Amino acid sequence: MSADIFSNAQMQRLSRLSDDFEHTESSENDFFQILSEISTPEELYYVPWLLNWDDDLAGKAIEWILQSPLCDAGTGLAIYWLNQPENWIVHEESDEDGEWERRGLAIHRAIENRMKTLDFPSQIIQYDPRWDWGYWDDNGIEDEAIAAVPDFMKRSTPGKRLPDIRELPWNE
């Protein structure tokens, strides 16, 4: 699939969603209005890659994405790895956890549960964590940091591979 998979309107939406909404005059409502205009699983797939995962809006956006009828299994798996599973795999809930920790752990667990049975509306986007994360060496040997991540979370999802986010025509 080439980088010209989106209409101009879709690229404009993705570009607007890449803005740091937490530190601009745009409101959270504006952000979710744009998010609600997304029309395909492929477009939605790129949103988690655009978010600043350290701000509060990202957590809310991830929860929204995971509940969307456009959320594909490939998007779910990408979110799992963007959420850095090595931080959550052995994390036990604690009264000292803040909202950020509770949300991260909830996202981690929810995606693992859904991926066990590929409980997503579609499976059209291929995602393989080996493409984006340095947890495997050139021989396919995995880093011990992810040893406790379930094997089914380390496998590619079925579907078509989309272009890397850096290959999209951002300035055209």
C-alpha positions, -999 to +999 in steps of 0.1 A: +000+000+000+015+034-010+017+065+012-012+080-008-038+059+009-056+089+024-077+117+010-066+153+016-094+156+043-080+125+061-044+138+060-056+172+073-074+154+102-043+134+111-022+165+109-045+184+132-045+155+156-007+156+157-009+190+173-002+192+211-038+199+222-029+200+258-007+231+253-027+250+228-059+271+227-077+242+211-099+223+235-103+187+243-137+190+227-120+201+194-097+171+196-125+146+201-146+163+174-117+157+149-113+121+162-150+114+157-147+124+120-122+096+113-138+073+088-116+042+083-096+017+104-065+027+085-069+064+094-075+055+131-044+032+131-021+063+129-037+083+157-019+066+186+014+072+169+007+110+168-002+114+205+020+127+233+016+097+256+028+118+286-003+141+286-037+134+300-055+137+267-035+108+252-050+083+278-085+095+271-079+093+233-065+057+236-096+046+256-118+062+229-098+045+201-101+011+218-139+015+221-143+027+185-160+003+160-131+013+137-104-001+160-087-029+142-066-057+158-035-042+143-043-008+160-049-026+193-015-044+191+003-012+181-013+006+211-002-023+234+035-018+223+033+020+224+021+016+260+054-001+268+043-035+280+076-041+299+064-014+324+031-031+330+037-069+327+048-073+363+031-042+377+008-049+406-020-024+414-012-002+443-031+024+463-001+046+456-008+045+418-019+077+403-044+080+375-017+077+348-005+043+363-041+031+367-049+040+331-018+025+316-023-008+335-060-009+325-051-003+288-024-030+290-048-056+305-077-047+283-057-051+251-041-084+262-076-098+270-090-087+236-059-100+216-063-135+231-093-140+209-088-111+184-119-094+198-118-065+174-143-054+147-117-060+120-084-077+113-073-058+081-042-040+094-011-060+098+011-050+127+042-067+139+060-053+170+093-064+156+091-036+130+092-008+156+107-020+188+143-029+196+134-059+218+147-084+192+182-087+178+190-094+142+188-131+149+152-128+163+164-133+199+142-112+223+154-090+251+147-104+285+128-071+293+098-086+274+102-122+285+070-121+305+050-106+276+027-134+264+038-149+231+005-140+213+013-103+219+046-107+201+030-121+169+019-101+139-017-095+133-034-105+100-040-080+073-022-056+051+009-037+062+004+001+062+032+025+054+053+037+083+039+070+097+071+088+085+062+078+049+029+097+049+027+128+027+026+153+056+037+183+036+019+178+003 
